[in-house]
C-alpha cells in the first residue's frame, strides 16, 4: 500500500510539474526567443517588468489559492464554498495591493516602478483573479486538468510575446499584449466558474472566514517574505546596476522558475496527502515527506553537477555569446539549488504550524540584505548571487530546527541521511565521465547533449546499484506510466 501511495503521489507530482512548467513558460521559453530579437538593454527592461509582476502576484495572491490544498481535504463536503471564499478574498487582496502600489508610486514621483505602473495594474488584476484552478484540481486529485489548463495558457502567452516581438521589437507593446491575453483568460475563467460553481447546494462552513484568514495570514506572509528574499538581489541589481547587468543576472538565474516548480509541485501534492495521513498516524505523514525529499535530491543534484561543469557553453548555446558573462552567476546559483532539495514547509504546514515559515523568511531576508551590502561592492553580480544563495541556507537551517521541534525529532532522525548520502555519492561519481569535456568553453550542442545523457545514465545506474529505495520507486512508477500512456494513445 505504501508503494502504491507514493506512486500515486509521484504520478500527480509529475503531471503538476509539467503543468507548472507550462504555466511559467513565459519565464522559461520566451527568454531563449526574445534575447535574439531584443537588445541586451531591452531584454533587461522586459525582465524587470516580469520581476515586478512576480512580486505583485505573490503579494496579491498571498497564498490564498494555495489554502485550497489544506481546506478541501479538511472540508471535502464544502469544497465550492471554500473556493468561493478563496475567490472573494483574492479579489479583495489584489485590489488592495494594486491600490497601494499606485499610491506609493505616484507619491514617490514614479520611483517605485516607473513607466511600468499601469501595465502592472492591469497584469496583476487580470492574472491573479479567478486563477485558483490549479490548486482546486490538485486538491481534488485531477492533475490532468491542471496540465491541460496550463498548456493552453503557455501556448497563448508564448505566442503573444513572440509574435508581438517579431512584429514590433518594442518592449512596451509586448507587455501590453500580455496584459490583453490575461484579460481573455480571466473572462473565460469567469464564464466557466459560473457554470460549475455549486456552493449553494453545500452545507455551511463551521468558521466561514476565521479559519481561512488564520491559515492565510501566516502562510501568505511567509510566501511574500520568501519571494522577496529570493528576488531581493534581483531588485537591488535592477535598481542600482541598470538593465544591461540585470539582463545578465536574470540569465544566470534563468533556471529559477524550473527549480522552484520542481520543488513546489512535489510539495503541493505531498501536503494534502500528509494532512490526510496525519489524521491517522504522524509517522505515515513523515514517511511520505522524507521520501519526497529524497526524490527532490535525486532530481536536482544531477542538474547541479551538469550546470557546474557546463554553465558557459550552455548559456552560449541557449542565449548567445552576449550573455556568456552570466556563467559565474549560474554556477553560484547551484548552491541555491542544493538548498531547494530540502523543503521543510510541507512538514510544518501539515501540522497547521505556519509561524516557522514567517520566522525563517524574516531571518533569511535580513541575512540577504546584509550580505548584499557586503558582497556587491566587492564582487558585483557574482556577489549578489552569492548573497541570495547564502541567505537561503539561513532559511533552511531555521526551518529544519523548527521541524525537529514540532515532531520531537533529532537531527539524525529528521531526514533519511543514508539515501541522501548515496544519491550525492552517485552524482559526484558519475561526474567523472564529464571531466574530459568540463572546461571546454565552446562545446557544441551535439556534444553537450551526448555528454549530459551519458552522465544522467551513469547516475541512474549508480543510484539504482546503491539501492536507494526512492530511486527504485521512481523506476517502477515510470514502468507503469509508459504502458498506461501507450494504452491511452491506442484508445484515442
C-alpha positions in Angstrom: 0.0 0.0 0.0 2.9 2.4 0.8 4.4 1.8 -2.6 1.0 2.4 -4.3 0.5 5.6 -2.3 3.9 7.0 -3.2 3.4 6.1 -6.8 0.1 7.9 -6.9 1.7 10.9 -5.4 4.5 10.7 -7.9 2.1 10.5 -10.8 0.3 13.6 -9.6 3.6 15.4 -8.9 4.9 14.7 -12.4 1.8 16.0 -14.1 1.7 19.0 -11.8 5.4 19.7 -12.6 4.7 19.6 -16.3 1.7 21.9 -15.8 3.6 24.5 -13.9 6.4 24.4 -16.3 3.8 25.3 -18.9 2.3 28.0 -16.7 5.8 29.6 -16.3 6.6 29.2 -19.9 6.8 33.0 -20.3 9.9 32.9 -17.9 11.3 29.7 -19.3 10.9 29.6 -23.0 10.4 33.2 -24.1 13.9 34.4 -22.9 15.5 32.0 -25.3 13.5 33.5 -28.2 13.5 37.2 -27.0 17.2 37.5 -26.5 17.6 37.1 -30.2 15.0 39.8 -31.0 15.8 42.5 -28.4 19.0 44.3 -27.4 20.5 43.4 -24.0 19.1 46.6 -22.5 15.6 45.9 -23.9 15.7 42.4 -22.6 16.8 43.7 -19.2 13.8 46.1 -19.2 11.4 43.2 -20.2 12.7 41.0 -17.3 12.4 44.0 -14.9 8.7 44.1 -15.7 8.4 40.4 -15.1 10.2 40.8 -11.8 7.8 43.4 -10.6 4.8 41.4 -11.9 6.1 38.3 -10.0 6.4 40.2 -6.7 3.0 41.8 -7.1 1.4 38.5 -8.0 2.8 37.0 -4.8 1.6 39.9 -2.7 -1.9 39.8 -4.3 -2.4 36.0 -4.1 -0.9 35.9 -0.6 -1.1 32.0 -0.6 -4.9 32.4 -0.7 -5.3 30.0 -3.6 -2.8 27.6 -2.1 -5.0 27.3 1.0 -7.3 25.0 -1.1 -4.6 22.3 -0.7 -5.4 22.3 3.0 -9.1 23.2 3.3 -10.5 21.0 0.5 -9.1 17.8 2.1 -10.1 19.0 5.5 -13.7 20.1 4.4 -14.5 17.8 1.4 -18.2 18.3 1.7 -17.9 22.2 1.3 -15.3 22.4 -1.4 -17.2 25.0 -3.5 -17.9 27.2 -0.5 -14.2 27.2 0.2 -13.4 28.0 -3.4 -15.9 30.9 -3.3 -14.3 32.3 -0.2 -10.9 32.0 -1.9 -12.1 33.9 -5.0 -13.6 36.7 -3.0 -10.5 37.0 -0.8 -8.3 37.0 -3.8 -10.3 39.9 -5.4 -10.0 42.0 -2.3 -6.3 41.3 -1.8 -5.4 42.1 -5.4 -7.3 45.4 -5.4 -5.7 46.4 -2.1 -2.2 45.5 -3.4 -2.7 47.3 -6.7 -4.1 50.4 -5.0 -1.2 50.6 -2.6 1.3 50.3 -5.4 -0.4 53.1 -7.4 -0.4 55.4 -4.3 3.2 54.7 -3.4 4.5 55.2 -7.0 2.6 58.4 -7.6 3.7 59.8 -4.2 7.3 58.9 -4.9 7.3 60.5 -8.4 7.4 57.2 -10.2 10.5 55.9 -8.4 8.8 52.6 -7.4 8.0 51.0 -10.7 8.2 54.0 -13.1 6.7 53.6 -16.6 5.6 50.0 -15.7 2.9 51.3 -13.4 -0.3 51.0 -15.5 0.7 47.7 -17.3 1.4 46.3 -13.9 -2.0 47.3 -12.6 -3.7 45.5 -15.5 -1.5 42.5 -15.4 -1.8 41.9 -11.7 -5.6 42.3 -11.5 -6.2 40.1 -14.6 -3.6 37.4 -13.9 -4.4 36.8 -10.2 -8.2 36.8 -10.1 -10.1 33.6 -10.7 -6.8 31.7 -11.0 -7.3 29.2 -8.3 -8.0 26.3 -10.7 -4.6 24.5 -10.4 -4.9 24.3 -6.6 -8.5 23.1 -6.8 -7.7 20.4 -9.2 -4.6 19.2 -7.3 -6.6 19.1 -4.0 -9.3 17.0 -5.8 -6.7 14.8 -7.5 -7.4 15.9 -11.0 -4.0 16.9 -12.1 -4.7 16.1 -15.7 -6.9 19.1 -15.9 -4.1 21.2 -14.5 -1.8 20.1 -17.3 -4.4 20.9 -20.0 -5.2 24.4 -18.5 -1.5 25.3 -18.1 -0.5 24.0 -21.6 -3.2 26.2 -23.2 -2.0 29.2 -21.1 1.6 28.6 -22.1 0.8 28.4 -25.7 -1.1 31.6 -25.6 1.5 33.5 -23.6 4.5 32.5 -25.6 2.7 33.0 -28.9 1.5 36.5 -27.9 5.0 37.5 -26.6 6.9 36.0 -29.6 4.6 37.3 -32.4 4.5 40.8 -30.9 8.3 40.8 -30.6 8.7 39.7 -34.2 6.3 42.3 -35.5 7.2 45.3 -33.3 10.6 44.8 -31.5 9.0 47.0 -28.9 9.1 46.0 -25.2 6.1 48.2 -24.1 3.9 46.7 -26.8 4.9 43.2 -25.8 4.0 43.9 -22.2 0.6 45.4 -23.1 -0.1 42.4 -25.4 0.5 40.1 -22.4 -1.9 42.2 -20.3 -4.6 41.7 -23.0 -4.0 37.9 -23.0 -4.6 37.7 -19.3 -7.8 39.7 -19.7 -9.1 37.0 -22.1 -8.0 34.2 -19.7 -9.9 35.8 -16.8 -13.1 36.3 -18.9 -13.1 32.6 -19.9 -12.4 31.6 -16.3 -15.4 33.7 -15.1 -17.7 32.0 -17.5 -16.6 28.5 -16.5 -16.9 29.3 -12.8 -20.5 30.5 -13.2 -21.3 27.2 -15.0 -19.7 24.8 -12.5 -19.9 26.6 -9.1 -22.2 24.6 -6.6 -21.7 26.3 -3.3 -25.5 26.8 -2.8 -26.0 23.0 -2.5 -23.3 22.5 0.1 -23.6 22.8 3.9 -22.3 26.0 5.6 -18.7 26.1 6.9 -18.2 26.0 10.6 -15.9 29.0 10.5 -16.7 30.9 7.3 -13.8 33.3 7.3 -11.8 33.0 10.5 -10.2 29.6 9.7 -9.2 30.8 6.2 -7.7 34.0 7.5 -6.0 32.2 10.3 -4.3 30.0 7.7 -3.6 32.5 5.0 -2.2 35.4 7.1 0.9 33.5 8.3 1.4 31.4 5.1 0.8 34.4 2.9 3.3 36.4 4.9 5.8 33.6 4.6 5.3 33.3 0.8 5.7 37.1 0.4 8.8 37.1 2.5 10.2 34.0 0.6 9.6 35.6 -2.7 11.1 38.9 -1.6 14.1 37.1 -0.2 14.6 35.2 -3.5 14.2 38.3 -5.6 15.8 40.9 -3.3 19.1 40.5 -5.1 17.4 41.0 -8.5 15.6 44.1 -7.2 18.9 45.6 -6.0 20.7 44.8 -9.3 17.8 46.2 -11.3 17.6 49.4 -9.3 21.4 50.0 -8.9 23.3 48.4 -11.8 20.9 49.1 -14.7 19.2 47.0 -17.3 22.3 45.5 -19.0 23.8 44.0 -15.9 20.3 43.0 -14.7 19.8 41.1 -18.0 23.0 39.1 -17.3 21.8 38.5 -13.7 18.4 37.3 -15.0 20.0 34.9 -17.5 22.2 33.5 -14.7 19.1 32.8 -12.7 17.0 31.6 -15.7 16.6 28.2 -14.1 14.9 29.6 -11.1 11.3 29.0 -12.2 12.1 25.4 -13.2 13.8 24.6 -9.9 11.0 26.3 -7.9 8.4 24.4 -9.9 10.0 21.0 -9.4 10.1 21.6 -5.6 6.7 23.2 -5.2 5.0 20.7 -7.4 6.1 17.8 -5.2 5.2 19.9 -2.1 1.8 20.8 -3.4 0.9 17.2 -3.9 2.5 15.9 -0.7 0.9 18.5 1.6 -2.8 17.4 1.2 -1.7 13.8 1.3 0.2 14.5 4.6 -2.9 16.1 6.0 -5.0 13.1 5.2 -2.4 10.6 6.6 -1.7 12.8 9.6 -5.2 12.1 10.9 -4.3 8.5 11.5 -0.5 8.4 12.0 2.2 11.1 12.4 4.8 8.5 11.3 2.9 7.8 8.0 2.8 11.5 7.3 6.5 12.0 8.0 7.5 9.0 5.9 5.8 10.5 2.8 7.6 13.8 3.3 11.0 12.1 3.8 10.6 10.1 0.6 9.6 13.3 -1.3 12.7 15.0 0.0 14.9 12.1 -1.4 13.0 12.4 -4.7 14.0 16.1 -4.8 17.6 15.2 -4.2 17.6 12.6 -7.0 16.1 15.0 -9.4 18.1 18.2 -8.6 21.6 17.0 -7.7 22.5 15.7 -11.2 21.3 19.1 -12.6 23.7 20.8 -10.1 26.7 18.8 -11.4 25.8 19.5 -15.1 25.4 23.2 -14.5 28.7 23.5 -12.6 30.5 21.8 -15.5 28.7 23.2 -18.5 27.5 26.6 -17.5 29.5 28.6 -20.1 28.6 26.5 -23.2 25.0 26.1 -22.1 24.5 29.9 -21.9 26.3 30.5 -25.2 24.0 27.9 -26.9 20.7 28.9 -25.4 21.1 32.7 -25.1 24.1 33.7 -27.3 27.6 34.8 -26.7 26.5 38.2 -25.5 25.4 36.6 -22.2 28.4 34.3 -21.5 29.4 36.6 -18.6 26.4 35.2 -16.8 28.0 31.8 -16.4 29.6 32.7 -13.0 26.1 33.7 -11.7 24.7 30.4 -12.9 27.4 28.4 -11.1 26.9 30.2 -7.8 23.1 29.7 -8.3 23.7 25.9 -8.0 24.2 26.4 -4.2 20.6 27.6 -4.0 19.6 24.5 -6.0 21.1 22.3 -3.3 19.1 24.1 -0.6 15.9 23.6 -2.7 16.3 19.8 -2.3 15.2 20.2 1.3 11.7 21.7 1.5 10.6 21.7 5.2 7.5 23.7 4.6 5.1 20.8 4.0 6.2 19.2 7.3 5.2 22.2 9.4 2.2 23.2 7.3 0.7 19.7 7.6 0.5 20.3 11.4 -1.1 23.8 10.7 2.0 25.4 12.1 2.8 28.3 9.8 4.7 30.7 12.2 8.1 28.9 11.5 7.7 29.9 7.8 7.4 33.6 8.7 10.4 33.3 11.1 12.7 31.6 8.7 11.9 34.1 5.9 12.5 37.1 8.2 15.9 35.8 9.2 16.7 35.0 5.6 15.7 38.4 4.3 17.8 40.1 7.0 20.8 37.9 6.1 20.3 38.7 2.4 20.2 42.4 2.9 23.4 42.3 5.0 25.2 40.1 2.5 24.2 42.1 -0.5 25.6 45.3 1.1 28.8 43.5 1.8 29.3 41.5 -1.4 28.0 43.6 -4.3 30.7 46.3 -3.9 33.4 43.6 -3.8 32.1 41.1 -6.4 29.3 42.7 -8.4 26.8 40.3 -10.0 28.6 37.3 -8.5 28.4 38.9 -5.1 24.6 39.5 -5.5 24.0 35.8 -6.4 26.3 34.6 -3.6 24.3 36.8 -1.1 21.0 35.3 -2.3 22.2 31.7 -2.2 23.8 32.0 1.3 20.7 33.7 2.7 18.6 30.7 1.7 20.8 28.5 3.8 19.7 30.6 6.8 16.1 29.9 5.9 16.7 26.1 5.6 18.6 25.9 8.9 15.8 27.6 10.9 13.1 25.5 9.3 15.0 22.3 10.0 15.3 23.3 13.6 11.6 24.2 13.9 10.6 20.9 12.2 12.6 18.9 14.7 10.9 20.8 17.5 7.4 20.2 16.0 7.9 16.5 15.6 10.2 15.9 18.5 13.0 14.6 16.3 16.8 14.7 16.5 18.9 15.8 13.5 19.7 12.2 12.8 16.0 11.3 12.7 14.9 14.3 10.7 15.9 13.0 7.2 16.9 9.7 5.6 20.6 10.6 5.5 21.6 7.3 4.1 19.6 7.7 0.9 20.6 11.3 0.6 24.3 10.4 1.0 24.1 7.6 -1.5 22.5 9.9 -4.1 25.1 12.6 -3.6 27.9 10.0 -4.0 26.3 8.7 -7.2 26.0 12.3 -8.6 29.7 13.0 -7.8 31.0 9.7 -9.0 29.0 9.9 -12.3 30.6 13.3 -12.9 33.9 11.6 -13.6 32.9 10.9 -17.1 32.5 14.6 -17.9 36.0 15.7 -16.9 37.2 15.4 -20.5 34.6 18.0 -21.6 34.1 20.1 -18.5 36.4 23.0 -19.3 35.8 23.4 -23.0 34.4 26.9 -23.4 32.9 26.3 -26.9 31.3 22.9 -26.5 28.9 22.2 -29.4 25.3 21.5 -28.9 25.5 17.8 -30.0 28.5 17.0 -27.8 26.9 18.8 -24.9 23.7 16.7 -25.2 25.7 13.4 -25.6 27.8 14.2 -22.5 24.8 15.1 -20.4 22.9 11.9 -21.5 25.9 9.8 -20.6 26.2 11.4 -17.2 22.5 11.0 -16.4 22.5 7.3 -17.5 25.6 6.7 -15.3 24.0 8.5 -12.4 20.7 6.5 -12.8 22.6 3.2 -12.9 24.7 4.1 -9.8 21.8 5.3 -7.7 19.9 2.0 -8.6 23.0 -0.1 -7.8 23.3 1.6 -4.4 19.7 0.5 -3.7 18.2 3.9 -2.9 14.6 3.0 -2.2 13.2 6.2 -3.8 15.1 5.5 -7.0 13.5 2.0 -7.2 10.1 3.6 -6.6 10.6 6.1 -9.4 11.7 3.4 -11.8 8.7 1.2 -11.0 6.4 4.2 -11.4 7.9 5.1 -14.8 7.5 1.5 -16.0 3.8 1.6 -15.1 3.3 5.1 -16.5 4.6 4.2 -20.0 2.2 1.3 -20.7 -0.6 3.5 -19.3 0.2 6.2 -21.8 0.5 3.7 -24.6 -2.9 2.2 -23.9 -4.4 5.7 -23.7 -2.9 6.5 -27.1 -4.2 3.3 -28.7 -7.7 4.0 -27.4 -7.6 7.6 -28.8 
